[in-house]
Amino acid sequence: MSLAYIPSPHSGTIDLGPVTIHMYGLMLLLAIAAAIWLTGVRWVRRGGEWDLVLRVAVWGVAFGIIGARAYHDITSWSEVSNPKWKGIFAVWQGGLGVWGGILLGSIAGAVVVRLSGARVRDFADTVAPGLLLAQGIGRWGNWFNQELYGKPTHLFWGLKIDFNHRVAKYSQSSTFHPTFLYEFIYDLVGVGVLLLLDRRYRFKPPALFALYVSIYTFGRFFEELIRVDPAHHFAGLRLNAWVSVVVFLLSTGFFVWWQFFHGGEAEPRVFLWGGLLPPGAAPPPRQPKRRRVPEGPAMAIPKGRVRP
């Protein structure tokens, strides 16, 4: 047993009289708030308005949670608590698949952006760092639930897991790799990388979103190699490891093609205080605020100035 370790909360809830706060849910709320804040700041700097960000958040979060829970229920049906009809909705007990959440949430958000008249690809690049930030913060919910940890370890940063939360195969071990912490740190670094690259280079939307997907799936693959929670295996790898590989190849291939080989220069676009006009469209009369922000060339080259 390690002399030093990271302790785990013995309960994932806090009782405040008649009110019980589920810390897993609270971490999700903090993650959502952080994503909205970072996305809002970036969108407004590009000439958009907060109203669109909030509308995307409402619909994107709602459908994202549905998609995330559905992915978990479908791929981990044996872990759904009984009775099954109630267990499939028990989000507070953990069990959200990021793949389903990002997919369905992105589709819902894209519909809202499209209906607003803005370009979906521009908003996708704006929201990318915020999504990665949310994923990192949300992982702290796993710490409170003592779930999704890694293999046993005697390193001083090993995570102490209570006996009743241990996987049966490792019931005699007490400290495990804190995969929640690994992903949190990795995601924060990824957010910094995305923000730095977006400031330094001109990307052709949605190239930055594709890069976000590549960064996340690259790290997630290695995380899956040490996790010990129940999962389906194919050819010796966990299901989510295979999903990471496939999505990484698709997103990276798209990024390279779109950013470096997609033909032609990107047209300038007009940002308005309410959304984006399509390239070549004339602004409506009496529009109060507008400014032109040039989109990057086909190749990612250093910017000559800081984007306003």
C-alpha positions as CSV (number, residue, x, y, z in Angstrom):
1,M,0.0,0.0,0.0
2,S,1.3,3.5,-0.9
3,L,2.2,5.8,2.0
4,A,0.9,8.7,-0.1
5,Y,-2.2,8.7,-2.2
6,I,-5.1,10.8,-3.5
7,P,-8.2,10.2,-1.3
8,S,-11.7,9.7,-2.7
9,P,-14.9,11.2,-1.2
10,H,-16.8,8.5,0.7
11,S,-20.1,9.9,-0.6
12,G,-21.1,11.5,-4.0
13,T,-23.8,13.6,-2.4
14,I,-24.1,16.5,0.1
15,D,-27.2,16.7,2.2
16,L,-28.4,20.2,3.0
17,G,-31.5,19.6,5.0
18,P,-34.3,18.5,2.6
19,V,-32.1,19.1,-0.4
20,T,-29.5,16.5,-1.6
21,I,-26.9,17.7,-4.0
22,H,-25.4,15.1,-6.3
23,M,-21.8,16.2,-6.9
24,Y,-21.7,14.4,-10.3
25,G,-24.5,16.6,-11.5
26,L,-22.9,19.7,-10.0
27,M,-19.7,19.0,-11.9
28,L,-21.7,18.7,-15.1
29,L,-23.3,22.1,-14.4
30,L,-19.9,23.7,-13.8
31,A,-18.6,22.1,-17.0
32,I,-21.5,23.5,-19.0
33,A,-21.1,27.0,-17.4
34,A,-17.3,27.0,-18.3
35,A,-18.0,26.0,-21.9
36,I,-20.7,28.6,-22.3
37,W,-18.4,31.3,-20.9
38,L,-15.4,30.5,-23.1
39,T,-17.6,30.1,-26.2
40,G,-19.4,33.3,-25.5
41,V,-16.3,35.3,-25.0
42,R,-14.8,34.0,-28.3
43,W,-18.1,34.4,-30.3
44,V,-18.6,38.0,-29.1
45,R,-15.0,38.9,-30.0
46,R,-15.9,37.7,-33.5
47,G,-18.9,40.0,-33.7
48,G,-21.6,37.6,-32.7
49,E,-23.9,38.0,-29.7
50,W,-24.5,36.1,-26.5
51,D,-28.1,35.3,-27.3
52,L,-27.0,32.8,-29.9
53,V,-24.5,31.1,-27.6
54,L,-27.2,30.7,-24.9
55,R,-29.7,29.3,-27.3
56,V,-27.2,26.8,-28.6
57,A,-26.3,25.9,-25.0
58,V,-29.9,25.2,-24.1
59,W,-30.6,22.9,-27.0
60,G,-27.1,21.4,-27.3
61,V,-26.9,20.5,-23.6
62,A,-30.4,19.0,-23.5
63,F,-29.7,16.8,-26.6
64,G,-26.1,16.2,-25.5
65,I,-27.2,14.6,-22.2
66,I,-29.8,12.5,-24.0
67,G,-27.2,11.3,-26.5
68,A,-24.6,10.7,-23.8
69,R,-26.9,8.6,-21.7
70,A,-28.2,6.7,-24.7
71,Y,-24.7,5.8,-25.7
72,H,-23.9,4.5,-22.2
73,D,-27.2,2.5,-22.0
74,I,-26.6,0.9,-25.4
75,T,-23.0,0.0,-24.9
76,S,-23.1,-0.8,-21.2
77,W,-26.6,-2.3,-20.7
78,S,-25.4,-4.7,-18.0
79,E,-24.4,-1.7,-15.8
80,V,-27.8,0.0,-15.9
81,S,-29.4,-0.3,-12.5
82,N,-32.6,-2.1,-11.8
83,P,-35.4,-1.6,-12.5
84,K,-34.2,-1.0,-16.0
85,W,-37.0,1.4,-17.0
86,K,-35.9,3.7,-14.3
87,G,-32.2,3.0,-14.5
88,I,-31.8,4.2,-18.0
89,F,-32.5,7.7,-16.8
90,A,-30.3,7.7,-13.7
91,V,-27.8,10.2,-14.9
92,W,-26.9,11.2,-11.3
93,Q,-25.4,7.7,-10.8
94,G,-22.8,8.4,-13.6
95,G,-22.7,6.8,-17.0
96,L,-22.5,9.4,-19.8
97,G,-20.8,8.4,-23.0
98,V,-19.0,11.4,-24.4
99,W,-19.3,10.1,-28.0
100,G,-23.1,10.2,-27.9
101,G,-23.2,13.5,-26.1
102,I,-20.9,15.4,-28.5
103,L,-22.6,13.9,-31.6
104,L,-26.2,14.6,-30.7
105,G,-25.4,17.9,-28.9
106,S,-23.4,19.1,-31.9
107,I,-26.3,18.3,-34.3
108,A,-28.8,20.1,-32.1
109,G,-26.4,23.1,-31.8
110,A,-25.8,23.2,-35.6
111,V,-29.5,23.3,-36.3
112,V,-29.9,26.3,-33.9
113,V,-26.9,28.1,-35.5
114,R,-28.2,27.4,-39.0
115,L,-31.7,28.7,-38.2
116,S,-30.1,31.9,-36.8
117,G,-28.5,32.7,-40.2
118,A,-24.9,32.1,-38.9
119,R,-22.4,29.7,-40.5
120,V,-22.3,26.4,-38.6
121,R,-18.6,26.0,-39.5
122,D,-17.6,29.3,-37.8
123,F,-19.5,28.5,-34.7
124,A,-18.0,25.0,-34.6
125,D,-14.5,26.5,-34.4
126,T,-15.6,29.0,-31.8
127,V,-17.0,26.3,-29.5
128,A,-14.2,23.7,-29.8
129,P,-12.0,24.8,-26.9
130,G,-15.1,25.2,-24.7
131,L,-16.2,21.7,-25.4
132,L,-12.8,20.3,-24.4
133,L,-12.8,22.4,-21.2
134,A,-16.2,21.1,-20.3
135,Q,-15.1,17.5,-20.8
136,G,-12.1,18.0,-18.5
137,I,-14.2,19.6,-15.7
138,G,-16.9,17.0,-16.0
139,R,-14.4,14.2,-15.2
140,W,-14.3,15.3,-11.6
141,G,-17.8,13.8,-11.3
142,N,-16.1,10.4,-11.7
143,W,-13.9,11.2,-8.7
144,F,-17.0,11.8,-6.5
145,N,-18.6,8.6,-7.7
146,Q,-15.3,6.6,-7.4
147,E,-15.7,5.2,-10.9
148,L,-13.8,4.9,-14.2
149,Y,-10.4,4.6,-12.6
150,G,-7.3,2.8,-14.0
151,K,-5.2,-0.2,-13.1
152,P,-3.7,-0.6,-9.6
153,T,-0.6,1.5,-8.8
154,H,1.6,2.2,-5.9
155,L,2.7,5.6,-7.2
156,F,2.3,8.4,-4.7
157,W,-0.5,9.9,-6.8
158,G,-2.5,6.7,-6.8
159,L,-6.2,7.1,-6.1
160,K,-7.7,5.5,-3.0
161,I,-10.9,3.6,-3.8
162,D,-13.2,2.2,-1.1
163,F,-13.7,-1.5,-1.1
164,N,-17.3,-1.4,-2.3
165,H,-16.4,0.6,-5.3
166,R,-13.5,-1.6,-6.5
167,V,-13.7,-3.8,-9.6
168,A,-14.0,-7.5,-8.5
169,K,-10.8,-8.4,-10.3
170,Y,-8.8,-5.9,-8.2
171,S,-10.7,-6.0,-4.9
172,Q,-7.5,-6.6,-3.0
173,S,-5.8,-3.4,-4.4
174,S,-6.6,-0.1,-2.7
175,T,-4.9,2.6,-5.0
176,F,-5.5,3.0,-8.7
177,H,-4.5,5.3,-11.5
178,P,-6.6,8.4,-11.3
179,T,-7.7,8.5,-14.9
180,F,-10.1,11.3,-14.2
181,L,-7.2,13.5,-13.2
182,Y,-5.1,12.4,-16.2
183,E,-7.9,13.4,-18.6
184,F,-8.5,16.7,-16.7
185,I,-4.9,17.7,-17.1
186,Y,-4.7,16.5,-20.7
187,D,-7.9,18.4,-21.6
188,L,-6.7,21.6,-20.0
189,V,-3.4,21.4,-22.0
190,G,-5.5,20.7,-25.1
191,V,-7.6,23.8,-24.5
192,G,-4.4,25.9,-24.2
193,V,-3.0,24.3,-27.4
194,L,-6.2,25.1,-29.3
195,L,-6.4,28.7,-28.1
196,L,-2.7,29.2,-28.9
197,L,-3.0,27.8,-32.4
198,D,-6.1,29.7,-33.1
199,R,-4.4,32.9,-32.1
200,R,-1.2,32.1,-34.1
201,Y,-2.6,30.6,-37.3
202,R,-5.5,31.2,-39.6
203,F,-7.7,28.1,-39.8
204,K,-10.4,27.4,-42.3
205,P,-13.5,26.6,-40.3
206,P,-14.3,23.9,-39.2
207,A,-10.6,22.9,-39.2
208,L,-10.1,23.9,-35.5
209,F,-13.1,21.7,-34.5
210,A,-11.6,18.8,-36.3
211,L,-8.3,19.4,-34.5
212,Y,-10.2,19.4,-31.2
213,V,-11.6,16.0,-32.0
214,S,-8.2,14.7,-32.9
215,I,-6.6,16.0,-29.7
216,Y,-9.2,14.5,-27.5
217,T,-9.4,11.1,-29.2
218,F,-5.6,10.8,-29.2
219,G,-5.4,11.1,-25.4
220,R,-8.6,9.1,-24.9
221,F,-7.1,6.1,-26.6
222,F,-4.2,5.8,-24.1
223,E,-6.6,6.4,-21.2
224,E,-8.6,3.4,-22.4
225,L,-5.5,1.2,-22.2
226,I,-5.4,1.5,-18.4
227,R,-9.0,1.7,-17.4
228,V,-10.5,-1.3,-15.6
229,D,-14.2,-0.7,-15.6
230,P,-16.4,-3.2,-17.4
231,A,-16.4,-2.7,-21.2
232,H,-16.9,-4.7,-24.4
233,H,-13.6,-5.8,-26.0
234,F,-12.8,-6.5,-29.7
235,A,-9.4,-7.9,-30.8
236,G,-8.0,-7.2,-27.4
237,L,-9.0,-3.5,-27.2
238,R,-11.9,-1.9,-25.4
239,L,-14.8,-0.6,-27.5
240,N,-14.0,3.0,-26.7
241,A,-10.4,2.5,-27.7
242,W,-11.6,1.4,-31.1
243,V,-14.0,4.4,-31.3
244,S,-11.1,6.7,-30.5
245,V,-8.9,5.2,-33.3
246,V,-11.6,5.5,-35.9
247,V,-12.7,9.0,-34.9
248,F,-9.1,10.2,-34.7
249,L,-8.3,8.9,-38.2
250,L,-11.5,10.5,-39.6
251,S,-11.0,13.9,-37.9
252,T,-7.3,14.1,-38.6
253,G,-7.8,13.1,-42.3
254,F,-10.5,15.8,-42.6
255,F,-8.3,18.4,-40.9
256,V,-5.4,17.8,-43.3
257,W,-7.6,17.7,-46.4
258,W,-9.7,20.7,-45.4
259,Q,-6.9,22.9,-44.2
260,F,-4.2,22.1,-46.7
261,F,-5.7,20.6,-49.8
262,H,-9.3,22.0,-50.0
263,G,-9.2,24.1,-53.1
264,G,-9.4,27.9,-53.3
265,E,-9.1,30.8,-50.9
266,A,-11.8,31.2,-48.3
267,E,-14.1,34.2,-49.0
268,P,-14.2,37.0,-46.5
269,R,-17.3,36.9,-44.3
270,V,-19.3,39.7,-42.6
271,F,-19.9,39.3,-38.9
272,L,-23.1,41.0,-37.6
273,W,-24.4,41.7,-34.1
274,G,-26.7,38.8,-34.3
275,G,-25.0,36.2,-36.5
276,L,-23.0,35.7,-39.7
277,L,-24.0,36.6,-43.2
278,P,-23.1,34.0,-45.9
279,P,-20.1,35.0,-48.1
280,G,-21.1,37.5,-50.7
281,A,-24.4,38.5,-49.1
282,A,-25.1,42.2,-48.5
283,P,-25.8,43.3,-45.0
284,P,-29.4,44.4,-44.3
285,P,-30.2,48.1,-44.1
286,R,-29.7,50.0,-40.8
287,Q,-27.6,47.2,-39.4
288,P,-25.9,48.8,-36.4
289,K,-22.7,46.9,-35.9
290,R,-20.7,45.1,-38.5
291,R,-17.1,44.5,-39.2
292,R,-15.2,42.3,-41.7
293,V,-12.9,39.6,-40.4
294,P,-10.9,37.8,-43.1
295,E,-10.9,34.1,-43.1
296,G,-7.6,32.3,-43.3
297,P,-6.0,31.1,-46.6
298,A,-5.9,27.5,-47.6
299,M,-2.6,27.0,-45.8
300,A,-2.2,27.6,-42.1
301,I,0.3,30.5,-41.9
302,P,1.2,32.7,-39.0
303,K,-1.1,35.7,-38.5
304,G,0.2,39.1,-39.0
305,R,-2.0,40.5,-36.3
306,V,-4.1,39.5,-33.5
307,R,-7.7,38.8,-34.5
308,P,-10.1,41.5,-33.2
